[in-house]
Structures are given as C-alpha cells and as structure tokens.
Amino acid sequence: MTAPTVVREQVPAVLLRPCPGKQRKPLVTTADIVNRLTYTEVALATCSAQVEGIRQWSEGAK
C-alpha cells in the first residue's frame, strides 16, 4: 500500500511581489502633482492586477 502524499499548492511568485511603494519627493510644481498622480494610478493598477490574479488562481485551485 502506498502512503498518501500531501501536495500543497502555492500562489505563483509573480502574484506575491510587493506593491509599488510610496513616492516621497516634494510636490513643487503642477508637473510634480501630475507625475505623482500618474505613478499612483499605475501602482493601484499593479496591485489590483495582483489581487485579481490571486483570486483567479484561488478559484482555479478548487
């Protein structure tokens, strides 16, 4: 008789990367504000994609 083997699934590493960090550069000009907003929007999109990827992975693992 063969003993059962436990297989533990792991979230893909690409979905576990840290989200982009905060920007600390001072806001001096309007361009600084626009750049910060652009960076923030991209950072949010990156994190949202990771969370969505984890959700999809989790649903597929059922």
N, C-alpha and C positions, 0 to 999 in steps of 0.2 A: 504494500500500500504506500502511496506517495503522500507525503505531508503537504497540506495546502500552503501556498505561497501568498503572502500579502503583498499586493502591489499598490503603492501609494502614489497617486497622481500628483504632479507638481504644476503649479502655474508656470507658463512659459516665461523665461527670464526677461524677454523684451517687454512684458507687461508689468514687471516689477521695478523698472528703472524709476529713480526718484523724479518727481515732477520738477520742472524748472524752478529755480529759486527766485527770491525777490530781487528787484533792482534797487540799489541804494543810492544811485547817482542823484545829486540835487537837480531839482527842476528849476531851470533858469529862464529858458525861452519856450515859446509855443512849440517849437520843434521837439524839445525835450518831453513835453507832455504828449505829443503825438507819438513819439517813439516809445514812450512808456506804455501808452495805451495799446499800441501795436504789439509790443512784447507781451503784455498781459493777456491780450486776446489769443495769441499763439500758445502761451503757457496753459491757458484754460483749455484750449482745444486739444493740446497734447495730453493733459490729464484726463479729460473727458474720453478721449480715444482709448486710453489705457483702461479706464473703468469699464467702458463698453466691451473691450476685448476680454477682460476678466469675466464679465457677465456672460458673454457668449461662450467662453471656454467652460465656465461652470455649468451652463445649460447643456453643453455637449458632453460633459463628463457624467451625466446622469444615466 
